[in-house]
Amino acid sequence: MLSSLTDTELLALCRQHDDQSAFRVFYDRHWPGLYRTAHHKLQRADIAEELIQDLFVKIWEKRADDVLLNPAAYLQTTLRHLVIDYVRRHLHETNYLDSLRQFVLPPTDTTFSQVQFNELTEAVQEALSELPEKTRVVFELSRFEQLSVREIAQRLGLSEKTIEYHLTRSLAFLRNRLKDFALSGLLGFWIN
């Protein structure tokens, strides 16, 4: 009976014989505890499930390569890293969108204004994605993180003149790309 085997024995069966039944027992044994941990840390059931699925897929895909001496510790450590990576990524995305909203004039409570605001936010994100990476990074550091030209130059290891060039280039591009919004008065001061 597979359920009486240790984790190491189950994974050995997976490694040597591609035994999916053994992997299923291993999965069922650890999924509830991993889920509780991830859900407690993230407070999001969908993300907790996704991270745990990624973890088990990774173990299955690397079953021939990895010999885990302490599978339970490996699961907890790897899950911790996945949670930390998710939080970092999510914070960056959240900060980016919050900063973007901060620099676009907030809408009034009317549905029409909210629609325009959403369109502008999408247009800004799309326009930024079209910029060359270095130019986009310089713009984001300047406008979203409020860094000075000198601070950006130090952070990126570039000259202040290069930073000024990228800012000028990005602002000109955004002014042109978003001119319809500027004419309608929806665009904030941040592209001037």
N, C-alpha and C positions, 0 to 999 in steps of 0.2 A: 504494500500500500504506500503510495507516494507521500501521503500526508504525514507519515511517520519519519520521513527522511529529513535530515538537517538541510539548512539553506545551501551549504557547501555541496552536499550530495546532489541536491536538486539541480544546482547550476552545473555540476559536473555532467549530469545526464544531458542537460541542454547543450553543453559544449561538445560532448563526445558523440551524441546521437541526434542532435537537433530535436530533442524531446519537448514538444509543445505542451504536453500534459504536465510534465514536471515544471515547466515555466509557469503554467497556469496556477499550479499549487503555490509556487513561490510568489506569484503576483497576488493571489487571493490572501495569502498570509500577511503580506506587508501593506497592501493598498489601504486598508482602513486607518492604520496608524499614520501613514504618510499623508493621507488626506486630512486627517484631523490637524496635523502639524501645519500643513500648507494653508488650510482654510483659516486656522487660528491666526496665522501671520498675515495673510492677505485679505481676509474677510470677503473673499470672492470665490464662490464655489466653482464657477466655470474656469477661472484661471488656475485654481488649485488642481482641478481635474486635468487640465491641459498640461501643466507642469509634470504631474505624476505620470501621465501617458508618455510624455517626452522622455522621462527618466527610464521607464520600462522599455520603451522602444530602443533607446540607446543601449541598454543592457543586452537586449535580444540581438541587436545588430552586431555587438562586439563580443558575443558569447564565445566565439572561437579564440579570441585574442586575450580576453581578461580572465585571470584566475583571481577571484576575490577571496581573500583570507577571512575577512569579516564582512559578509554581505550586508548585514543590518547596519553596521557603522557606515559602510559605503553609501547605502541608500540615504541615510540621514544627512551625511555630509554633502552628497551631490544635490539632494533636495534643497539644502540650505543655500548652496551656491546658485541654484536655479531661481530660488525666491529672491535672493539678493540681486541677481542680474535683472529679473523682472522689475523689481522695485526701482532700480537705477534707471532702467529704460523708460519705465512709466513716469517717473519723476521728470526726466528730461522732456518727454512728450508733453506732460501736463504743464511744466514751466514754459515750454515753447508756446503752447496754445494760450496760456494765461497772458504771457507777454504780448503775443500777437493781438489779443483782445484789448489789452491795455492801450495799445498804440493806435487802435482804430476807434474812431469816435463811437461811444456806446449808443445803441439805438434807443428810441423812445419806446413806449409800451405798445405802439401800434403794430399790427401784423405786417403791414407793408414795410415799416422800418426794419423789423426783425428779418424779413426776407432779404432786404437790401444788405443788411449787416452780414447775414450768412453768405450771400453772394460775394461780398467784398472779401470776407475772410477766406473763402475758397479761392478767389482770384489772386489774393496775396500769396497764399501757399503755393498755388500753381506757378505764379511768376517767380517766386523764390526757387522753386525746383528747377527752373530753366536756367538759372544763373550758373556760371562755372563754380565748382565747389569752393575754391579759395575765396572768390568774390562773395558768395553766399555766406560763408563762415564769417568773413570780416563784417558784413552787414549785420548778421545776427548778433555778433559780439557787441557791435556798436549800438544797435537799436533795442535788442532784447535783453542784453546783460548790462547795458549802459556803461560799457568800458570806453575809456578815452582812446584816441589814436595811439598814444604812447603805450598804454596798457596792452592794446591789441598787438602792437608791434613786438613788445616784449614776450607776450604769450606765444605768438606764432614764429618768433625769431626772424622777423622781417623788418625792413626799414620803415620809418614813419611815412616816407614818400610813397612807398609801395602800398601801405594801408590807405593813404589818402586816395591813391589811384583807384583802388578797389571800391572804396566808398563812393567816389564820384561816379564810377562806372555802374555800380549797383543802383544808386539813386536815379541816374539818368534812365536806366533800363526800366525801373519800377514806375517812374513818372510817366514814361511813354506807354508802358503796358497797362497802367491803371488810370489813364487820363479820363476815361469815362466816369470813373468813380470820383475823381478829383473834381470834375465839372459839376457833379451832382452834390458836392459838398459832403460826401460821406467819408472821405479819406482824411485822416488826422494829419498832424504836423510832421510825422516821422519820415515822410519822403521828401521833405523840403530841405 
